[in-house]
Amino acid sequence: MEEEKKPSYAKRPLWQWLVLYALIAIVIYGLVYYLVLSKNNSYHMTTSAYPTPTKVMAKVSPTGMMKQKFSDSLNYKYAYKIFPGTLSATAQQAITGFTMTSKNLPDGSVQVALTAEKPEYKAQSYTIKTGETLYFIEMNLRDDDNEANEDHNLHDDTAVVVDPQGYIVQ
């Protein structure tokens, strides 16, 4: 009688087992990275409300934080200069619902306060150093009613301070 030949796993060389285990480990690690770790990466976090900027100009501040050029920000096209200088008609419309006051500080800077005229608004205060500019962000001027001094969308009213080189001040 002929003996039946059964496959034996013990006959494989050690290096083949090591390669097989290495390949399995790489596949498992890759899946874990893709499914868990890459979800925490900020590059994967996008909002559907705003398009991804195609060009971002940034620099590192002395404190080590990244600074963005205001002209490259998503809010730039909705910005109205409110300080220093005289308010334009559209800037006046943009700050509808707020009263703007300024106060000179001992160090030469100016504190600009945007006081809410209704309880639904949030009062805002900004310290503007020499050379800096304050812009008010209003995404939709059509939601403002100057005659009644009302704004029908309270969530798009904020301001941003920009340094003399055009970078957003944090």
N, CA, C and O atoms as a DFTB+ gen file, in Angstrom:
680 C
 N C O
     1  1       0.810      -1.173       0.000
     2  2       0.000       0.000       0.000
     3  2       0.860       1.246       0.000
     4  3       1.907       1.355       0.639
     5  1       0.347       2.139      -0.742
     6  2       1.061       3.425      -0.787
     7  2       0.574       4.329       0.325
     8  3      -0.619       4.428       0.611
     9  1       1.516       4.963       0.922
    10  2       1.136       5.908       1.985
    11  2       0.614       7.199       1.359
    12  3       1.137       7.709       0.369
    13  1      -0.441       7.693       1.991
    14  2      -0.969       8.983       1.530
    15  2      -0.050      10.084       2.011
    16  3       0.424      10.079       3.148
    17  1       0.191      11.038       1.112
    18  2       1.029      12.169       1.492
    19  2       0.122      13.309       1.935
    20  3      -0.690      13.816       1.162
    21  1       0.275      13.692       3.175
    22  2      -0.488      14.813       3.725
    23  2       0.407      16.046       3.746
    24  3       1.593      15.957       4.063
    25  1      -0.176      17.207       3.402
    26  2       0.664      18.402       3.468
    27  2       1.038      18.697       4.911
    28  3       0.219      18.575       5.822
    29  1       2.242      19.072       5.091
    30  2       2.730      19.377       6.433
    31  2       3.233      20.820       6.472
    32  3       4.075      21.232       5.674
    33  1       2.687      21.569       7.427
    34  2       3.092      22.962       7.554
    35  2       4.449      23.088       8.231
    36  3       5.112      24.120       8.121
    37  1       4.849      22.061       8.916
    38  2       6.131      22.095       9.611
    39  2       7.297      22.023       8.634
    40  3       8.433      22.315       9.009
    41  1       7.044      21.649       7.424
    42  2       8.113      21.498       6.444
    43  2       8.513      22.810       5.769
    44  3       9.501      22.854       5.036
    45  1       7.753      23.873       6.010
    46  2       8.091      25.156       5.381
    47  2       9.295      25.765       6.096
    48  3       9.450      25.607       7.307
    49  1      10.146      26.462       5.342
    50  2      11.292      27.112       5.973
    51  2      10.837      28.279       6.864
    52  3       9.787      28.876       6.624
    53  1      11.614      28.588       7.865
    54  2      11.304      29.650       8.821
    55  2      11.145      31.010       8.141
    56  3      10.265      31.779       8.527
    57  1      11.949      31.323       7.167
    58  2      11.881      32.633       6.514
    59  2      10.542      32.840       5.826
    60  3      10.066      33.973       5.762
    61  1       9.913      31.782       5.304
    62  2       8.595      31.919       4.672
    63  2       7.534      32.285       5.715
    64  3       6.651      33.103       5.454
    65  1       7.632      31.672       6.896
    66  2       6.697      32.017       7.971
    67  2       6.875      33.473       8.398
    68  3       5.892      34.180       8.619
    69  1       8.118      33.920       8.512
    70  2       8.375      35.307       8.917
    71  2       7.834      36.294       7.883
    72  3       7.256      37.311       8.266
    73  1       7.995      36.035       6.625
    74  2       7.472      36.897       5.553
    75  2       5.948      36.930       5.607
    76  3       5.343      37.994       5.479
    77  1       5.332      35.770       5.794
    78  2       3.874      35.692       5.874
    79  2       3.344      36.517       7.052
    80  3       2.401      37.292       6.895
    81  1       3.948      36.351       8.220
    82  2       3.518      37.118       9.406
    83  2       3.768      38.616       9.219
    84  3       2.955      39.432       9.654
    85  1       4.863      38.984       8.589
    86  2       5.161      40.402       8.339
    87  2       4.118      41.015       7.414
    88  3       3.669      42.139       7.641
    89  1       3.733      40.288       6.379
    90  2       2.712      40.793       5.454
    91  2       1.367      40.971       6.162
    92  3       0.682      41.974       5.962
    93  1       1.000      40.003       6.979
    94  2      -0.259      40.110       7.726
    95  2      -0.212      41.306       8.677
    96  3      -1.186      42.052       8.780
    97  1       0.902      41.494       9.365
    98  2       1.049      42.619      10.296
    99  2       0.960      43.950       9.568
   100  3       0.330      44.878      10.076
   101  1       1.569      44.074       8.394
   102  2       1.518      45.319       7.619
   103  2       0.089      45.619       7.191
   104  3      -0.345      46.768       7.270
   105  1      -0.643      44.621       6.743
   106  2      -2.038      44.821       6.325
   107  2      -2.886      45.253       7.519
   108  3      -3.692      46.176       7.393
   109  1      -2.727      44.617       8.655
   110  2      -3.512      44.980       9.843
   111  2      -3.158      46.391      10.305
   112  3      -4.051      47.175      10.624
   113  1      -1.874      46.722      10.346
   114  2      -1.460      48.066      10.749
   115  2      -2.027      49.117       9.795
   116  3      -2.503      50.169      10.221
   117  1      -1.967      48.810       8.495
   118  2      -2.506      49.742       7.505
   119  2      -3.989      49.982       7.699
   120  3      -4.448      51.119       7.598
   121  1      -4.744      48.937       7.974
   122  2      -6.182      49.091       8.212
   123  2      -6.457      49.905       9.473
   124  3      -7.319      50.784       9.470
   125  1      -5.732      49.614      10.544
   126  2      -5.913      50.368      11.786
   127  2      -5.585      51.837      11.558
   128  3      -6.329      52.705      12.015
   129  1      -4.502      52.136      10.869
   130  2      -4.138      53.518      10.594
   131  2      -5.229      54.205       9.774
   132  3      -5.658      55.311      10.105
   133  1      -5.671      53.554       8.715
   134  2      -6.678      54.157       7.851
   135  2      -7.999      54.383       8.579
   136  3      -8.607      55.444       8.436
   137  1      -8.446      53.408       9.353
   138  2      -9.752      53.487       9.988
   139  2      -9.767      54.315      11.270
   140  3     -10.803      54.889      11.607
   141  1      -8.659      54.394      11.990
   142  2      -8.664      55.062      13.284
   143  2      -7.797      56.311      13.300
   144  3      -8.284      57.415      13.547
   145  1      -6.535      56.132      13.041
   146  2      -5.597      57.234      13.224
   147  2      -5.769      58.346      12.202
   148  3      -5.644      59.517      12.562
   149  1      -6.046      58.033      10.958
   150  2      -6.147      59.086       9.947
   151  2      -7.391      59.949      10.134
   152  3      -7.437      61.061       9.608
   153  1      -8.381      59.484      10.849
   154  2      -9.590      60.283      11.097
   155  2      -9.300      61.451      12.021
   156  3     -10.018      62.451      11.989
   157  1      -8.260      61.349      12.849
   158  2      -7.884      62.446      13.748
   159  2      -6.997      63.469      13.075
   160  3      -6.711      64.510      13.668
   161  1      -6.556      63.213      11.872
   162  2      -5.675      64.111      11.149
   163  2      -6.489      65.312      10.674
   164  3      -7.560      65.137      10.093
   165  1      -6.000      66.522      10.911
   166  2      -6.749      67.733      10.567
   167  2      -6.930      67.902       9.066
   168  3      -7.825      68.632       8.642
   169  1      -6.109      67.251       8.250
   170  2      -6.266      67.384       6.811
   171  2      -7.541      66.722       6.325
   172  3      -8.048      67.070       5.258
   173  1      -8.069      65.773       7.085
   174  2      -9.289      65.093       6.692
   175  2     -10.536      65.794       7.208
   176  3     -11.651      65.432       6.833
   177  1     -10.358      66.792       8.062
   178  2     -11.512      67.503       8.614
   179  2     -11.835      68.681       7.711
   180  3     -11.088      69.659       7.674
   181  1     -12.921      68.596       6.997
   182  2     -13.352      69.693       6.157
   183  2     -14.810      69.967       6.447
   184  3     -15.547      69.091       6.900
   185  1     -15.214      71.188       6.180
   186  2     -16.619      71.517       6.356
   187  2     -17.232      71.701       4.983
   188  3     -16.592      72.213       4.064
   189  1     -18.461      71.285       4.857
   190  2     -19.120      71.416       3.569
   191  2     -19.573      72.845       3.318
   192  3     -19.881      73.194       2.178
   193  1     -19.624      73.679       4.344
   194  2     -20.115      75.041       4.184
   195  2     -19.115      75.927       3.451
   196  3     -19.512      76.882       2.783
   197  1     -17.831      75.624       3.565
   198  2     -16.816      76.465       2.952
   199  2     -15.926      75.626       2.049
   200  3     -15.596      74.488       2.383
   201  1     -15.540      76.175       0.918
   202  2     -14.618      75.443       0.062
   203  2     -13.224      75.442       0.677
   204  3     -12.878      76.325       1.461
   205  1     -12.437      74.447       0.313
   206  2     -11.065      74.387       0.795
   207  2     -10.256      75.462       0.089
   208  3     -10.315      75.560      -1.137
   209  1      -9.501      76.273       0.824
   210  2      -8.703      77.304       0.168
   211  2      -7.642      76.657      -0.730
   212  3      -7.033      75.652      -0.363
   213  1      -7.435      77.245      -1.901
   214  2      -6.445      76.693      -2.808
   215  2      -5.061      77.237      -2.505
   216  3      -4.058      76.598      -2.824
   217  1      -4.997      78.408      -1.894
   218  2      -3.710      79.023      -1.611
   219  2      -3.754      79.576      -0.198
   220  3      -4.601      80.410       0.121
   221  1      -2.860      79.121       0.634
   222  2      -2.815      79.622       2.000
   223  2      -1.425      80.168       2.255
   224  3      -0.438      79.434       2.208
   225  1      -1.355      81.463       2.526
   226  2      -0.091      82.092       2.856
   227  2      -0.026      82.194       4.368
   228  3      -0.903      82.795       4.990
   229  1       0.981      81.624       4.951
   230  2       1.101      81.638       6.399
   231  2       2.539      81.911       6.789
   232  3       3.465      81.681       6.011
   233  1       2.711      82.401       7.995
   234  2       4.047      82.581       8.549
   235  2       3.988      82.177      10.007
   236  3       2.909      82.082      10.592
   237  1       5.136      81.943      10.585
   238  2       5.207      81.577      11.988
   239  2       5.476      82.844      12.778
   240  3       6.422      83.578      12.491
   241  1       4.637      83.098      13.776
   242  2       4.806      84.272      14.617
   243  2       5.914      84.014      15.631
   244  3       6.349      82.873      15.787
   245  1       6.384      85.064      16.330
   246  2       7.409      84.863      17.352
   247  2       6.980      83.880      18.440
   248  3       7.834      83.274      19.088
   249  1       5.687      83.710      18.652
   250  2       5.214      82.770      19.667
   251  2       5.153      81.340      19.136
   252  3       4.820      80.414      19.876
   253  1       5.475      81.160      17.854
   254  2       5.470      79.821      17.271
   255  2       4.150      79.442      16.623
   256  3       4.020      78.330      16.111
   257  1       3.166      80.336      16.629
   258  2       1.869      80.020      16.030
   259  2       1.869      80.422      14.552
   260  3       2.530      81.383      14.158
   261  1       1.126      79.680      13.755
   262  2       0.997      79.999      12.334
   263  2       0.050      81.181      12.185
   264  3      -0.966      81.277      12.873
   265  1       0.404      82.077      11.272
   266  2      -0.457      83.223      10.994
   267  2      -0.861      83.149       9.533
   268  3      -0.090      82.715       8.678
   269  1      -2.092      83.583       9.264
   270  2      -2.628      83.514       7.909
   271  2      -2.800      84.918       7.348
   272  3      -3.187      85.845       8.060
   273  1      -2.506      85.058       6.057
   274  2      -2.773      86.309       5.362
   275  2      -4.283      86.514       5.326
   276  3      -5.028      85.609       4.951
   277  1      -4.732      87.702       5.714
   278  2      -6.166      87.982       5.717
   279  2      -6.738      87.908       4.311
   280  3      -7.858      87.435       4.120
   281  1      -5.979      88.372       3.324
   282  2      -6.472      88.362       1.945
   283  2      -6.671      86.940       1.407
   284  3      -7.357      86.759       0.401
   285  1      -6.084      85.932       2.058
   286  2      -6.258      84.544       1.642
   287  2      -7.323      83.821       2.459
   288  3      -7.603      82.650       2.199
   289  1      -7.920      84.489       3.435
   290  2      -8.919      83.830       4.281
   291  2     -10.267      83.785       3.579
   292  3     -10.528      84.542       2.643
   293  1     -11.112      82.882       4.050
   294  2     -12.452      82.750       3.475
   295  2     -13.315      83.974       3.745
   296  3     -14.232      84.266       2.979
   297  1     -13.027      84.696       4.837
   298  2     -13.855      85.841       5.214
   299  2     -13.464      87.144       4.526
   300  3     -14.171      88.142       4.665
   301  1     -12.378      87.160       3.802
   302  2     -11.866      88.399       3.209
   303  2     -12.914      89.095       2.335
   304  3     -13.063      90.315       2.395
   305  1     -13.629      88.329       1.535
   306  2     -14.600      88.953       0.619
   307  2     -15.824      89.516       1.345
   308  3     -16.626      90.233       0.747
   309  1     -15.967      89.192       2.638
   310  2     -17.092      89.697       3.426
   311  2     -16.659      90.782       4.416
   312  3     -17.428      91.146       5.306
   313  1     -15.447      91.296       4.272
   314  2     -14.873      92.211       5.260
   315  2     -15.105      93.677       4.889
   316  3     -15.059      94.064       3.722
   317  1     -15.356      94.472       5.929
   318  2     -15.539      95.913       5.777
   319  2     -14.656      96.605       6.806
   320  3     -14.745      96.321       8.001
   321  1     -13.815      97.503       6.344
   322  2     -12.900      98.210       7.237
   323  2     -13.703      99.150       8.134
   324  3     -14.474      99.984       7.659
   325  1     -13.499      98.991       9.459
   326  2     -14.236      99.859      10.386
   327  2     -13.311     100.692      11.273
   328  3     -13.768     101.633      11.922
   329  1     -11.998     100.356      11.311
   330  2     -11.059     101.159      12.092
   331  2      -9.657     100.901      11.585
   332  3      -9.328      99.750      11.298
   333  1      -8.812     101.913      11.459
   334  2      -9.041     103.336      11.669
   335  2      -9.711     103.962      10.451
   336  3      -9.851     103.332       9.402
   337  1     -10.105     105.169      10.611
   338  2     -10.709     105.918       9.519
   339  2     -12.208     106.069       9.669
   340  3     -12.812     105.623      10.645
   341  1     -12.784     106.710       8.673
   342  2     -14.215     106.962       8.649
   343  2     -14.925     105.762       8.042
   344  3     -14.431     105.162       7.088
   345  1     -16.067     105.416       8.587
   346  2     -16.846     104.282       8.071
   347  2     -17.456     104.619       6.715
   348  3     -18.038     105.689       6.536
   349  1     -17.320     103.707       5.769
   350  2     -18.009     103.863       4.492
   351  2     -19.483     103.525       4.705
   352  3     -19.864     103.015       5.758
   353  1     -20.298     103.809       3.711
   354  2     -21.737     103.512       3.822
   355  2     -21.967     102.006       3.993
   356  3     -22.824     101.604       4.780
   357  1     -21.215     101.168       3.269
   358  2     -21.400      99.722       3.396
   359  2     -20.864      99.209       4.732
   360  3     -21.421      98.267       5.296
   361  1     -19.792      99.813       5.245
   362  2     -19.278      99.412       6.561
   363  2     -20.294      99.776       7.638
   364  3     -20.505      99.019       8.586
   365  1     -20.922     100.944       7.485
   366  2     -21.963     101.348       8.436
   367  2     -23.133     100.368       8.394
   368  3     -23.695     100.022       9.432
   369  1     -23.494      99.928       7.204
   370  2     -24.568      98.943       7.074
   371  2     -24.145      97.606       7.682
   372  3     -24.957      96.923       8.306
   373  1     -22.880      97.232       7.502
   374  2     -22.391      95.949       8.016
   375  2     -22.474      95.872       9.542
   376  3     -22.773      94.812      10.092
   377  1     -22.213      96.986      10.228
   378  2     -22.237      96.955      11.696
   379  2     -23.614      97.283      12.268
   380  3     -23.741      97.620      13.445
   381  1     -24.635      97.182      11.433
   382  2     -25.997      97.394      11.905
   383  2     -26.270      96.498      13.117
   384  3     -25.961      95.306      13.102
   385  1     -26.844      97.079      14.148
   386  2     -27.126      96.340      15.376
   387  2     -26.066      96.565      16.443
   388  3     -26.206      96.097      17.573
   389  1     -25.006      97.283      16.085
   390  2     -23.932      97.592      17.025
   391  2     -23.666      99.091      17.045
   392  3     -23.845      99.778      16.040
   393  1     -23.242      99.582      18.182
   394  2     -22.744     100.942      18.293
   395  2     -21.245     100.829      18.499
   396  3     -20.787     100.117      19.392
   397  1     -20.478     101.531      17.673
   398  2     -19.027     101.436      17.749
   399  2     -18.469     102.648      18.491
   400  3     -18.784     103.792      18.165
   401  1     -17.633     102.375      19.498
   402  2     -16.934     103.432      20.225
   403  2     -15.463     103.065      20.305
   404  3     -15.097     101.891      20.246
   405  1     -14.617     104.093      20.441
   406  2     -13.186     103.836      20.572
   407  2     -12.630     104.639      21.744
   408  3     -13.131     105.712      22.081
   409  1     -11.587     104.092      22.350
   410  2     -10.971     104.717      23.525
   411  2      -9.461     104.554      23.408
   412  3      -8.960     103.440      23.256
   413  1      -8.730     105.684      23.481
   414  2      -7.275     105.636      23.439
   415  2      -6.736     105.086      24.745
   416  3      -7.179     105.477      25.825
   417  1      -5.771     104.171      24.641
   418  2      -5.155     103.563      25.811
   419  2      -3.773     104.173      26.051
   420  3      -3.179     104.711      25.116
   421  1      -3.244     104.105      27.277
   422  2      -1.950     104.722      27.601
   423  2      -0.779     104.218      26.753
   424  3       0.172     104.964      26.521
   425  1      -0.828     102.984      26.294
   426  2       0.289     102.444      25.515
   427  2       0.241     102.838      24.036
   428  3       1.076     102.387      23.252
   429  1      -0.724     103.672      23.649
   430  2      -0.841     104.131      22.270
   431  2      -1.806     103.320      21.435
   432  3      -2.127     103.707      20.311
   433  1      -2.270     102.214      21.954
   434  2      -3.253     101.420      21.226
   435  2      -4.643     101.999      21.466
   436  3      -4.828     102.885      22.301
   437  1      -5.599     101.491      20.730
   438  2      -6.979     101.963      20.836
   439  2      -7.879     100.768      21.087
   440  3      -7.750      99.734      20.431
   441  1      -8.787     100.912      22.037
   442  2      -9.760      99.858      22.291
   443  2     -11.041     100.222      21.563
   444  3     -11.640     101.269      21.809
   445  1     -11.449      99.343      20.665
   446  2     -12.675      99.550      19.898
   447  2     -13.726      98.602      20.448
   448  3     -13.524      97.389      20.502
   449  1     -14.847      99.173      20.855
   450  2     -15.940      98.370      21.413
   451  2     -17.116      98.399      20.445
   452  3     -17.516      99.457      19.958
   453  1     -17.654      97.228      20.179
   454  2     -18.881      97.098      19.401
   455  2     -19.953      96.656      20.385
   456  3     -20.038      95.484      20.749
   457  1     -20.771      97.618      20.809
   458  2     -21.786      97.366      21.823
   459  2     -23.069      96.907      21.143
   460  3     -23.583      97.564      20.237
   461  1     -23.564      95.784      21.593
   462  2     -24.783      95.217      21.019
   463  2     -25.984      96.077      21.387
   464  3     -26.122      96.522      22.527
   465  1     -26.842      96.302      20.413
   466  2     -28.029      97.102      20.654
   467  2     -29.227      96.259      21.074
   468  3     -30.238      96.789      21.533
   469  1     -29.107      94.947      20.915
   470  2     -30.175      94.035      21.322
   471  2     -29.557      92.901      22.116
   472  3     -28.385      92.583      21.917
   473  1     -30.308      92.287      23.006
   474  2     -29.743      91.220      23.835
   475  2     -29.313      89.981      23.045
   476  3     -28.517      89.183      23.540
   477  1     -29.826      89.814      21.833
   478  2     -29.446      88.651      21.025
   479  2     -28.013      88.748      20.515
   480  3     -27.388      87.737      20.195
   481  1     -27.500      89.969      20.444
   482  2     -26.148      90.201      19.957
   483  2     -25.129      89.969      21.059
   484  3     -25.453      90.004      22.246
   485  1     -23.913      89.737      20.651
   486  2     -22.818      89.583      21.597
   487  2     -21.926      90.824      21.471
   488  3     -21.446      91.134      20.380
   489  1     -21.706      91.530      22.580
   490  2     -20.814      92.693      22.567
   491  2     -19.393      92.210      22.272
   492  3     -19.000      91.117      22.680
   493  1     -18.636      93.036      21.561
   494  2     -17.281      92.672      21.168
   495  2     -16.336      93.826      21.481
   496  3     -16.726      94.992      21.406
   497  1     -15.094      93.500      21.830
   498  2     -14.098      94.511      22.125
   499  2     -12.759      94.077      21.545
   500  3     -12.372      92.915      21.674
   501  1     -12.054      95.001      20.910
   502  2     -10.785      94.707      20.257
   503  2      -9.772      95.789      20.607
   504  3     -10.106      96.974      20.646
   505  1      -8.533      95.377      20.861
   506  2      -7.454      96.316      21.106
   507  2      -6.623      96.397      19.834
   508  3      -6.049      95.404      19.388
   509  1      -6.568      97.592      19.259
   510  2      -5.897      97.816      17.985
   511  2      -4.597      98.569      18.241
   512  3      -4.611      99.688      18.754
   513  1      -3.475      97.949      17.881
   514  2      -2.169      98.592      18.039
   515  2      -1.887      99.462      16.820
   516  3      -2.559      99.349      15.795
   517  1      -0.899     100.318      16.941
   518  2      -0.522     101.207      15.839
   519  2      -0.230     100.388      14.585
   520  3       0.531      99.421      14.630
   521  1      -0.836     100.780      13.474
   522  2      -0.629     100.105      12.201
   523  2      -1.618      98.995      11.912
   524  3      -1.737      98.564      10.765
   525  1      -2.331      98.519      12.923
   526  2      -3.294      97.452      12.714
   527  2      -4.620      98.008      12.210
   528  3      -4.917      99.190      12.379
   529  1      -5.408      97.141      11.591
   530  2      -6.699      97.533      11.029
   531  2      -7.758      96.559      11.540
   532  3      -7.507      95.362      11.679
   533  1      -8.941      97.095      11.816
   534  2     -10.059      96.277      12.263
   535  2     -11.085      96.185      11.136
   536  3     -11.552      97.195      10.610
   537  1     -11.420      94.942      10.781
   538  2     -12.426      94.687       9.751
   539  2     -13.617      93.996      10.391
   540  3     -13.461      93.160      11.281
   541  1     -14.801      94.351       9.933
   542  2     -16.027      93.702      10.387
   543  2     -16.440      92.714       9.308
   544  3     -16.445      93.041       8.122
   545  1     -16.786      91.508       9.727
   546  2     -17.191      90.465       8.787
   547  2     -18.714      90.389       8.779
   548  3     -19.338      90.113       9.803
   549  1     -19.291      90.633       7.636
   550  2     -20.747      90.553       7.446
   551  2     -20.972      89.801       6.142
   552  3     -20.730      90.335       5.060
   553  1     -21.435      88.557       6.249
   554  2     -21.559      87.700       5.076
   555  2     -22.728      88.063       4.176
   556  3     -22.736      87.703       2.999
   557  1     -23.712      88.768       4.711
   558  2     -24.867      89.093       3.900
   559  2     -25.416      90.449       4.325
   560  3     -26.118      90.553       5.332
   561  1     -25.099      91.477       3.566
   562  2     -25.595      92.817       3.899
   563  2     -27.104      92.912       3.735
   564  3     -27.735      93.785       4.332
   565  1     -27.692      92.031       2.938
   566  2     -29.128      92.105       2.698
   567  2     -29.950      91.702       3.911
   568  3     -31.162      91.914       3.937
   569  1     -29.288      91.108       4.941
   570  2     -30.047      90.735       6.137
   571  2     -30.058      91.865       7.167
   572  3     -30.601      91.704       8.260
   573  1     -29.463      92.999       6.821
   574  2     -29.427      94.153       7.721
   575  2     -30.463      95.196       7.296
   576  3     -30.624      95.484       6.110
   577  1     -31.147      95.744       8.266
   578  2     -32.130      96.799       8.022
   579  2     -31.663      98.045       8.769
   580  3     -31.893      98.186       9.970
   581  1     -31.006      98.941       8.045
   582  2     -30.444     100.139       8.682
   583  2     -31.500     101.045       9.296
   584  3     -31.295     101.611      10.369
   585  1     -32.622     101.179       8.616
   586  2     -33.651     102.099       9.114
   587  2     -34.212     101.623      10.447
   588  3     -34.464     102.439      11.334
   589  1     -34.411     100.326      10.603
   590  2     -34.925      99.781      11.862
   591  2     -33.780      99.384      12.794
   592  3     -34.014      98.970      13.930
   593  1     -32.538      99.512      12.308
   594  2     -31.341      99.134      13.055
   595  2     -31.443      97.680      13.531
   596  3     -31.227      97.378      14.705
   597  1     -31.777      96.796      12.598
   598  2     -31.924      95.376      12.907
   599  2     -31.103      94.538      11.945
   600  3     -30.907      94.894      10.783
   601  1     -30.634      93.426      12.458
   602  2     -29.920      92.434      11.668
   603  2     -30.690      91.136      11.845
   604  3     -30.943      90.708      12.971
   605  1     -31.060      90.513      10.741
   606  2     -31.903      89.321      10.813
   607  2     -31.110      88.020      10.920
   608  3     -31.692      86.955      11.127
   609  1     -29.788      88.100      10.781
   610  2     -28.925      86.921      10.955
   611  2     -27.784      87.328      11.886
   612  3     -26.850      88.012      11.467
   613  1     -27.859      86.913      13.126
   614  2     -26.908      87.356      14.142
   615  2     -25.619      86.550      14.138
   616  3     -24.671      86.916      14.832
   617  1     -25.557      85.481      13.389
   618  2     -24.423      84.567      13.480
   619  2     -23.267      84.921      12.560
   620  3     -22.231      84.258      12.613
   621  1     -23.400      85.929      11.727
   622  2     -22.313      86.248      10.801
   623  2     -21.621      87.561      11.143
   624  3     -20.850      88.074      10.331
   625  1     -21.873      88.106      12.305
   626  2     -21.299      89.393      12.674
   627  2     -20.142      89.220      13.654
   628  3     -20.339      88.878      14.820
   629  1     -18.943      89.460      13.159
   630  2     -17.753      89.399      13.993
   631  2     -16.717      90.323      13.372
   632  3     -16.947      90.892      12.304
   633  1     -15.599      90.471      14.026
   634  2     -14.546      91.341      13.502
   635  2     -13.217      90.607      13.541
   636  3     -13.069      89.592      14.222
   637  1     -12.256      91.135      12.802
   638  2     -10.921      90.553      12.757
   639  2      -9.897      91.686      12.720
   640  3     -10.075      92.688      12.027
   641  1      -8.821      91.499      13.486
   642  2      -7.735      92.481      13.530
   643  2      -6.637      91.988      12.589
   644  3      -6.273      90.812      12.606
   645  1      -6.109      92.910      11.761
   646  2      -5.089      92.566      10.788
   647  2      -3.865      93.439      11.032
   648  3      -3.985      94.652      11.204
   649  1      -2.668      92.811      11.048
   650  2      -1.445      93.567      11.306
   651  2      -1.008      94.333      10.054
   652  3      -1.585      94.126       8.987
   653  1       0.004      95.220      10.157
   654  2       0.420      96.033       9.004
   655  2       0.900      95.211       7.799
   656  3       0.854      95.696       6.669
   657  1       1.356      93.980       8.028
   658  2       1.798      93.134       6.918
   659  2       0.636      92.356       6.290
   660  3       0.841      91.631       5.317
   661  1      -0.566      92.496       6.825
   662  2      -1.735      91.843       6.250
   663  2      -2.083      90.509       6.864
   664  3      -2.940      89.798       6.340
   665  1      -1.433      90.143       7.977
   666  2      -1.716      88.874       8.639
   667  2      -2.754      89.044       9.740
   668  3      -2.796      90.076      10.410
   669  1      -3.593      88.025       9.924
   670  2      -4.602      88.045      10.960
   671  2      -3.916      87.966      12.311
   672  3      -3.043      87.125      12.527
   673  1      -4.319      88.856      13.230
   674  2      -3.779      88.864      14.591
   675  2      -4.624      87.919      15.417
   676  3      -5.850      88.023      15.421
   677  1      -3.982      86.997      16.116
   678  2      -4.717      86.029      16.937
   679  2      -4.983      86.585      18.313
   680  3      -5.591      85.911      19.144
